[in-house]
Amino acid sequence: MDAHDTVLLDDYRDYLTVEKRLSLATVSVYTCEASRYLDHLEKIGMDYALVDVDGLIGYLVERAQMSGLSNRTQARNISSLRSFHAYLCGAGFRDDNPVELLDVPKLPLNLPQSVSYDTVDTLLSSIDETEASGLGYRDRTLFELIYSCGLRVSEACSLRIGDYYPKEQLVRVVGKGDKERIVPLGEIARSYMDTYIATIRPRLVCGSGKEQILFLGRRGKPLTRALVWKRFKNYCSLVGIEAKVHTLRHSFATHLLRGGADLRSVQELLGHSDIRTTQVYTHTDTEDLQQAYRTFHPDGEPDKL
């Protein structure tokens, strides 16, 4: 890759970070794919300002054959190239975006996994809140908050003391792309939060006590996502429940919709930029329909679970 392409990639990275406000992970994926694309064009002697649909297809076919990519990865690569060419158009290098003429591989609909309210209650109630270290109470508070507010694990781990407003029962959440949202929390989560902050967290703070991250580990350092996943997995194993931390977020959305919440409200609470992302939760109602059929139709069989 020549110096011009290196500068182009740096400008593209700034475009994704500053103008599009994408997450660091997404910026990394998009710029890596753009780098591979530019290397390919340089190898075959093609100008990125002139490449057409056939040139794009040639690159994508080569990528798929070399790496055995899944449909999902190929769709992500096409999305990356669409973004890169959109940047080229905006920067005046091109007048058109040839990626818009490509067909994105159809992906199977992966419905989000959720569990019943009783299952959530069973899981959270199984956490030992009385252990001397206070870590059990911290975990109960953390997972209650994730379920009560529909948080991503990364959002929960990055919460700061000042993000919690106890009087208003609100939490300020910084989500993907540094987008902020205000989320209410229920009485149970509020009660655990107040006790954790007043009595448990001070025992976990080490040194000068200047750490502002809300949820801390044994040595006073912020919790990592990996540790949260591990702790949650252990609790699930103890009660024989198949779930991930993200299941709490999915269950939050599913339970709201089943309770009558409108889709737009759930979208805002989850922090989705596109309502189509939220709409996937409406498919979970299929289970309700099946249950109704089994229970009430003459040919159906009542659910034995």
DRENDO-1510 file (C-alpha; in Angstrom, 1 decimal, always signed):
<recs>
REC; n; res; u; v; w
REC; 1; MET; +0.0; +0.0; +0.0 .
REC; 2; ASP; +1.5; +3.4; -1.0 .
REC; 3; ALA; +1.6; +6.6; +1.0 .
REC; 4; HIS; -1.5; +8.0; -0.7 .
REC; 5; ASP; -3.6; +5.0; +0.3 .
REC; 6; THR; -2.3; +5.2; +3.9 .
REC; 7; VAL; -3.4; +8.8; +4.2 .
REC; 8; LEU; -6.7; +7.8; +2.6 .
REC; 9; LEU; -7.3; +5.1; +5.2 .
REC; 10; ASP; -6.4; +7.5; +8.0 .
REC; 11; ASP; -9.0; +10.0; +6.7 .
REC; 12; TYR; -11.5; +7.2; +6.4 .
REC; 13; ARG; -10.9; +6.1; +10.0 .
REC; 14; ASP; -11.5; +9.7; +11.1 .
REC; 15; TYR; -14.7; +9.8; +9.1 .
REC; 16; LEU; -16.0; +6.7; +10.8 .
REC; 17; THR; -15.0; +7.8; +14.2 .
REC; 18; VAL; -15.9; +11.5; +14.2 .
REC; 19; GLU; -18.6; +11.9; +11.6 .
REC; 20; LYS; -20.3; +8.5; +11.8 .
REC; 21; ARG; -19.6; +8.0; +15.5 .
REC; 22; LEU; -19.2; +4.3; +15.1 .
REC; 23; SER; -17.8; +2.1; +17.8 .
REC; 24; LEU; -14.1; +1.3; +18.0 .
REC; 25; ALA; -14.8; -2.3; +17.1 .
REC; 26; THR; -16.8; -1.3; +14.0 .
REC; 27; VAL; -14.2; +1.2; +12.9 .
REC; 28; SER; -11.5; -1.5; +13.2 .
REC; 29; VAL; -13.5; -4.0; +11.1 .
REC; 30; TYR; -14.4; -1.4; +8.4 .
REC; 31; THR; -10.8; +0.0; +8.1 .
REC; 32; CYS; -9.3; -3.5; +7.9 .
REC; 33; GLU; -11.6; -4.5; +5.1 .
REC; 34; ALA; -10.9; -1.2; +3.3 .
REC; 35; SER; -7.2; -1.9; +3.6 .
REC; 36; ARG; -7.6; -5.4; +2.1 .
REC; 37; TYR; -9.6; -3.9; -0.7 .
REC; 38; LEU; -7.0; -1.3; -1.5 .
REC; 39; ASP; -4.3; -3.9; -1.5 .
REC; 40; HIS; -6.3; -6.0; -3.9 .
REC; 41; LEU; -6.9; -3.1; -6.2 .
REC; 42; GLU; -3.2; -2.2; -6.2 .
REC; 43; LYS; -2.3; -5.8; -7.0 .
REC; 44; ILE; -4.5; -5.9; -10.1 .
REC; 45; GLY; -3.7; -2.3; -11.1 .
REC; 46; MET; -7.2; -0.9; -10.7 .
REC; 47; ASP; -8.0; +2.7; -9.4 .
REC; 48; TYR; -10.5; +2.8; -6.5 .
REC; 49; ALA; -12.1; +5.9; -8.2 .
REC; 50; LEU; -12.9; +3.9; -11.3 .
REC; 51; VAL; -13.7; +0.4; -10.0 .
REC; 52; ASP; -17.1; -0.9; -11.2 .
REC; 53; VAL; -19.5; -3.6; -10.0 .
REC; 54; ASP; -17.5; -6.4; -11.8 .
REC; 55; GLY; -14.4; -5.3; -10.0 .
REC; 56; LEU; -16.2; -5.4; -6.7 .
REC; 57; ILE; -17.6; -8.9; -7.4 .
REC; 58; GLY; -14.1; -10.1; -8.4 .
REC; 59; TYR; -12.7; -8.9; -5.1 .
REC; 60; LEU; -15.5; -10.4; -3.0 .
REC; 61; VAL; -15.3; -13.8; -4.9 .
REC; 62; GLU; -11.6; -13.9; -4.2 .
REC; 63; ARG; -12.1; -13.1; -0.5 .
REC; 64; ALA; -14.7; -15.8; -0.2 .
REC; 65; GLN; -12.7; -18.5; -2.0 .
REC; 66; MET; -9.5; -17.7; -0.1 .
REC; 67; SER; -11.1; -17.6; +3.4 .
REC; 68; GLY; -14.2; -19.8; +3.1 .
REC; 69; LEU; -16.3; -16.9; +4.4 .
REC; 70; SER; -19.9; -17.5; +5.7 .
REC; 71; ASN; -22.8; -15.5; +4.3 .
REC; 72; ARG; -22.8; -13.4; +7.4 .
REC; 73; THR; -19.2; -12.4; +7.0 .
REC; 74; GLN; -19.7; -11.7; +3.3 .
REC; 75; ALA; -22.6; -9.5; +4.1 .
REC; 76; ARG; -20.4; -7.6; +6.7 .
REC; 77; ASN; -17.7; -7.2; +4.0 .
REC; 78; ILE; -20.2; -5.7; +1.6 .
REC; 79; SER; -21.4; -3.4; +4.3 .
REC; 80; SER; -17.8; -2.3; +4.9 .
REC; 81; LEU; -17.2; -1.6; +1.2 .
REC; 82; ARG; -20.5; +0.3; +1.0 .
REC; 83; SER; -19.3; +2.5; +3.8 .
REC; 84; PHE; -15.9; +3.0; +2.2 .
REC; 85; HIS; -17.4; +4.0; -1.2 .
REC; 86; ALA; -19.9; +6.3; +0.6 .
REC; 87; TYR; -16.8; +8.0; +2.1 .
REC; 88; LEU; -15.2; +8.2; -1.4 .
REC; 89; CYS; -18.3; +9.8; -2.8 .
REC; 90; GLY; -18.5; +12.3; +0.1 .
REC; 91; ALA; -14.8; +13.2; -0.2 .
REC; 92; GLY; -15.2; +13.9; -4.0 .
REC; 93; PHE; -13.2; +10.9; -5.2 .
REC; 94; ARG; -16.3; +9.3; -6.9 .
REC; 95; ASP; -19.7; +10.4; -8.1 .
REC; 96; ASP; -21.3; +7.0; -7.5 .
REC; 97; ASN; -21.3; +4.1; -5.1 .
REC; 98; PRO; -21.1; +0.8; -7.1 .
REC; 99; VAL; -21.7; -1.3; -4.0 .
REC; 100; GLU; -25.4; -0.2; -4.0 .
REC; 101; LEU; -25.8; -2.4; -7.1 .
REC; 102; LEU; -24.7; -5.5; -5.3 .
REC; 103; ASP; -27.1; -8.1; -3.7 .
REC; 104; VAL; -26.3; -8.7; -0.1 .
REC; 105; PRO; -26.4; -12.5; +0.8 .
REC; 106; LYS; -29.7; -13.3; +2.6 .
REC; 107; LEU; -29.1; -14.3; +6.2 .
REC; 108; PRO; -31.1; -16.6; +8.3 .
REC; 109; LEU; -33.3; -14.9; +11.0 .
REC; 110; ASN; -31.6; -15.5; +14.3 .
REC; 111; LEU; -34.2; -14.8; +16.9 .
REC; 112; PRO; -32.9; -13.4; +20.2 .
REC; 113; GLN; -32.9; -15.8; +23.1 .
REC; 114; SER; -35.1; -14.8; +26.0 .
REC; 115; VAL; -36.3; -16.5; +29.1 .
REC; 116; SER; -39.4; -16.2; +31.2 .
REC; 117; TYR; -39.7; -13.7; +34.1 .
REC; 118; ASP; -39.8; -16.7; +36.5 .
REC; 119; THR; -36.6; -18.0; +35.1 .
REC; 120; VAL; -34.9; -14.6; +35.5 .
REC; 121; ASP; -36.2; -14.5; +39.1 .
REC; 122; THR; -34.9; -18.0; +39.8 .
REC; 123; LEU; -31.5; -17.2; +38.4 .
REC; 124; LEU; -31.1; -13.9; +40.3 .
REC; 125; SER; -32.5; -15.3; +43.5 .
REC; 126; SER; -29.9; -18.0; +43.5 .
REC; 127; ILE; -27.0; -15.5; +43.9 .
REC; 128; ASP; -25.6; -15.6; +47.4 .
REC; 129; GLU; -25.9; -12.0; +48.6 .
REC; 130; THR; -24.6; -12.7; +52.1 .
REC; 131; GLU; -21.0; -13.8; +51.3 .
REC; 132; ALA; -18.5; -11.8; +53.2 .
REC; 133; SER; -16.6; -10.4; +50.2 .
REC; 134; GLY; -19.7; -8.6; +49.0 .
REC; 135; LEU; -19.1; -9.9; +45.5 .
REC; 136; GLY; -22.4; -11.8; +45.5 .
REC; 137; TYR; -24.4; -8.7; +46.3 .
REC; 138; ARG; -22.5; -6.8; +43.7 .
REC; 139; ASP; -23.3; -9.4; +41.1 .
REC; 140; ARG; -27.0; -9.5; +42.1 .
REC; 141; THR; -27.1; -5.7; +41.7 .
REC; 142; LEU; -25.3; -5.8; +38.4 .
REC; 143; PHE; -27.6; -8.4; +36.8 .
REC; 144; GLU; -30.7; -6.8; +38.3 .
REC; 145; LEU; -29.7; -3.6; +36.6 .
REC; 146; ILE; -28.9; -5.2; +33.3 .
REC; 147; TYR; -32.4; -6.9; +33.3 .
REC; 148; SER; -34.2; -3.9; +34.7 .
REC; 149; CYS; -32.7; -1.5; +32.1 .
REC; 150; GLY; -32.0; -3.8; +29.2 .
REC; 151; LEU; -28.3; -2.9; +29.2 .
REC; 152; ARG; -25.5; -4.4; +27.1 .
REC; 153; VAL; -22.7; -5.8; +29.2 .
REC; 154; SER; -20.3; -3.2; +27.9 .
REC; 155; GLU; -22.7; -0.4; +28.9 .
REC; 156; ALA; -23.1; -1.9; +32.5 .
REC; 157; CYS; -19.3; -2.2; +32.9 .
REC; 158; SER; -18.7; +1.4; +31.8 .
REC; 159; LEU; -21.3; +3.0; +34.1 .
REC; 160; ARG; -20.0; +5.6; +36.5 .
REC; 161; ILE; -21.3; +6.7; +39.9 .
REC; 162; GLY; -22.6; +9.9; +38.5 .
REC; 163; ASP; -24.6; +8.1; +35.8 .
REC; 164; TYR; -27.1; +6.9; +38.5 .
REC; 165; TYR; -29.8; +9.3; +39.6 .
REC; 166; PRO; -31.5; +7.7; +42.7 .
REC; 167; LYS; -34.2; +10.3; +43.3 .
REC; 168; GLU; -35.4; +10.1; +39.7 .
REC; 169; GLN; -34.7; +6.4; +39.4 .
REC; 170; LEU; -32.9; +6.9; +36.2 .
REC; 171; VAL; -29.6; +5.7; +34.7 .
REC; 172; ARG; -27.6; +7.6; +32.0 .
REC; 173; VAL; -26.2; +5.0; +29.6 .
REC; 174; VAL; -23.5; +5.5; +26.9 .
REC; 175; GLY; -24.1; +3.0; +24.2 .
REC; 176; LYS; -22.7; +2.2; +20.8 .
REC; 177; GLY; -21.2; +5.1; +18.9 .
REC; 178; ASP; -21.1; +7.1; +22.2 .
REC; 179; LYS; -24.9; +7.6; +21.9 .
REC; 180; GLU; -26.5; +8.5; +25.3 .
REC; 181; ARG; -29.9; +7.5; +26.5 .
REC; 182; ILE; -31.7; +7.8; +29.8 .
REC; 183; VAL; -33.3; +4.6; +31.1 .
REC; 184; PRO; -35.6; +4.2; +34.1 .
REC; 185; LEU; -35.1; +1.4; +36.5 .
REC; 186; GLY; -37.5; -0.6; +38.6 .
REC; 187; GLU; -37.9; -0.6; +42.4 .
REC; 188; ILE; -36.0; -3.9; +42.9 .
REC; 189; ALA; -33.0; -2.7; +40.9 .
REC; 190; ARG; -33.1; +0.7; +42.6 .
REC; 191; SER; -33.1; -0.9; +46.1 .
REC; 192; TYR; -30.1; -3.1; +45.2 .
REC; 193; MET; -28.3; -0.1; +43.6 .
REC; 194; ASP; -28.8; +2.1; +46.7 .
REC; 195; THR; -27.5; -0.6; +49.1 .
REC; 196; TYR; -24.6; -1.6; +46.8 .
REC; 197; ILE; -23.4; +2.0; +46.5 .
REC; 198; ALA; -23.9; +2.7; +50.2 .
REC; 199; THR; -22.4; -0.4; +51.8 .
REC; 200; ILE; -20.8; -2.8; +49.3 .
REC; 201; ARG; -18.9; -0.6; +46.9 .
REC; 202; PRO; -17.0; +1.3; +49.6 .
REC; 203; ARG; -15.5; -2.0; +50.7 .
REC; 204; LEU; -14.3; -2.7; +47.2 .
REC; 205; VAL; -12.7; +0.6; +46.6 .
REC; 206; CYS; -9.0; +0.6; +47.1 .
REC; 207; GLY; -6.3; +3.3; +47.5 .
REC; 208; SER; -7.5; +6.9; +47.3 .
REC; 209; GLY; -11.1; +5.9; +46.4 .
REC; 210; LYS; -11.1; +8.1; +43.3 .
REC; 211; GLU; -12.3; +5.3; +41.0 .
REC; 212; GLN; -15.6; +6.5; +39.5 .
REC; 213; ILE; -16.6; +3.3; +37.7 .
REC; 214; LEU; -19.7; +1.9; +39.4 .
REC; 215; PHE; -19.1; -1.8; +39.4 .
REC; 216; LEU; -15.7; -2.8; +40.8 .
REC; 217; GLY; -13.8; -6.1; +41.3 .
REC; 218; ARG; -12.2; -7.5; +44.3 .
REC; 219; ARG; -9.1; -5.3; +44.0 .
REC; 220; GLY; -11.0; -2.1; +43.3 .
REC; 221; LYS; -10.6; -2.2; +39.5 .
REC; 222; PRO; -13.4; -1.9; +37.0 .
REC; 223; LEU; -15.1; -5.1; +36.0 .
REC; 224; THR; -14.3; -6.5; +32.6 .
REC; 225; ARG; -16.8; -8.0; +30.2 .
REC; 226; ALA; -15.0; -11.3; +30.4 .
REC; 227; LEU; -15.3; -11.5; +34.1 .
REC; 228; VAL; -19.0; -10.6; +34.0 .
REC; 229; TRP; -19.6; -13.3; +31.4 .
REC; 230; LYS; -17.7; -15.9; +33.6 .
REC; 231; ARG; -19.6; -15.0; +36.8 .
REC; 232; PHE; -23.0; -15.2; +35.0 .
REC; 233; LYS; -22.2; -18.5; +33.4 .
REC; 234; ASN; -21.3; -19.9; +36.8 .
REC; 235; TYR; -24.6; -18.8; +38.3 .
REC; 236; CYS; -26.5; -20.3; +35.3 .
REC; 237; SER; -24.7; -23.6; +35.8 .
REC; 238; LEU; -25.7; -23.8; +39.5 .
REC; 239; VAL; -29.4; -23.7; +38.7 .
REC; 240; GLY; -29.3; -25.5; +35.3 .
REC; 241; ILE; -30.3; -22.6; +33.1 .
REC; 242; GLU; -29.0; -22.2; +29.6 .
REC; 243; ALA; -28.5; -18.4; +29.1 .
REC; 244; LYS; -25.9; -15.7; +28.5 .
REC; 245; VAL; -25.7; -12.3; +30.1 .
REC; 246; HIS; -27.2; -10.8; +26.9 .
REC; 247; THR; -30.2; -13.0; +27.5 .
REC; 248; LEU; -31.2; -10.6; +30.2 .
REC; 249; ARG; -31.3; -7.7; +27.7 .
REC; 250; HIS; -33.3; -9.8; +25.2 .
REC; 251; SER; -35.7; -10.8; +28.0 .
REC; 252; PHE; -36.1; -7.2; +29.0 .
REC; 253; ALA; -37.3; -6.3; +25.5 .
REC; 254; THR; -39.4; -9.4; +25.1 .
REC; 255; HIS; -41.2; -8.9; +28.4 .
REC; 256; LEU; -41.9; -5.3; +27.7 .
REC; 257; LEU; -43.5; -6.1; +24.3 .
REC; 258; ARG; -45.5; -8.9; +25.7 .
REC; 259; GLY; -46.7; -6.6; +28.4 .
REC; 260; GLY; -48.0; -4.1; +25.8 .
REC; 261; ALA; -45.2; -1.7; +25.4 .
REC; 262; ASP; -45.0; +0.0; +21.9 .
REC; 263; LEU; -42.1; -0.8; +19.6 .
REC; 264; ARG; -40.8; +2.8; +19.6 .
REC; 265; SER; -40.5; +3.0; +23.3 .
REC; 266; VAL; -38.6; -0.3; +23.4 .
REC; 267; GLN; -36.3; +1.0; +20.6 .
REC; 268; GLU; -35.4; +4.0; +22.7 .
REC; 269; LEU; -34.9; +2.0; +25.9 .
REC; 270; LEU; -32.6; -0.4; +24.1 .
REC; 271; GLY; -30.7; +2.3; +22.3 .
REC; 272; HIS; -31.3; +1.0; +18.8 .
REC; 273; SER; -30.6; +3.5; +16.0 .
REC; 274; ASP; -32.8; +1.5; +13.5 .
REC; 275; ILE; -36.3; +0.3; +14.6 .
REC; 276; ARG; -35.8; -2.7; +12.3 .
REC; 277; THR; -33.3; -4.0; +14.9 .
REC; 278; THR; -36.0; -3.8; +17.5 .
REC; 279; GLN; -38.6; -5.5; +15.3 .
REC; 280; VAL; -36.8; -8.8; +15.6 .
REC; 281; TYR; -38.3; -9.1; +19.1 .
REC; 282; THR; -41.8; -9.1; +17.7 .
REC; 283; HIS; -41.0; -12.6; +16.3 .
REC; 284; THR; -40.8; -13.9; +19.8 .
REC; 285; ASP; -44.6; -13.6; +19.9 .
REC; 286; THR; -44.6; -16.8; +17.8 .
REC; 287; GLU; -44.2; -18.8; +20.9 .
REC; 288; ASP; -47.2; -17.1; +22.4 .
REC; 289; LEU; -49.3; -18.1; +19.4 .
REC; 290; GLN; -48.1; -21.7; +19.5 .
REC; 291; GLN; -48.9; -21.8; +23.2 .
REC; 292; ALA; -52.4; -20.5; +22.5 .
REC; 293; TYR; -52.9; -23.0; +19.8 .
REC; 294; ARG; -51.8; -25.9; +21.9 .
REC; 295; THR; -54.0; -24.8; +24.8 .
REC; 296; PHE; -57.2; -23.8; +23.0 .
REC; 297; HIS; -57.4; -25.6; +19.6 .
REC; 298; PRO; -59.2; -28.9; +19.5 .
REC; 299; ASP; -56.2; -30.5; +17.7 .
REC; 300; GLY; -53.6; -28.9; +20.0 .
REC; 301; GLU; -51.9; -30.3; +23.1 .
REC; 302; PRO; -51.4; -28.3; +26.2 .
REC; 303; ASP; -47.8; -27.4; +27.0 .
REC; 304; LYS; -46.6; -29.8; +29.7 .
REC; 305; LEU; -43.8; -27.5; +30.8 .
</recs>
